[in-house]
Amino acid sequence: MDRDDISVYRYKPHAPAHDFFATCLQLGDLWLSSIEKQFLSEQVLASLHPTNFPPLIRNAKGHVPDGITLLGRGMKPLIVGYEVDLNLKEEARYGDAARYLEDIDVHLVIWLVRNAWIRIESLSSL
């Protein structure tokens, strides 16, 4: 591939089950709808140079979410963030994720967890 906008070459999935669930969660039925949308997967967010992203999320640093979808057109599209946690992470990672999503002024976060106890633990650290 001859692209000068790739900052990090990241093609191979590191966690296939996680990536599968993240893709299904992000796309769902939305990808077939006529709603104006832009999908940014974790791989895209981690690989491409920030100048490729809409200004609303271009300057966000740190955490890489499992996906972001922009719905609508214009200056202020609706921003949906996606996180998938199949295993419990250390507390600081949940705080990093929350700060990132807050920095880009996300309107809705959809967070998929394997077990209810993971949800409880992750929410208590935010």
ABEGO torsion letter per residue (X at the ends): XBBAABABBBABBABAAAAAAAAAAAAEAAAABABBBBBBBAAAAAABBAAABBAAAAABBEBBBAEBBBBEBEABBBBBBBBBBABBBBAAAAAAAAAAAAAAGBABBBBBBABAAAAAAAAAAX
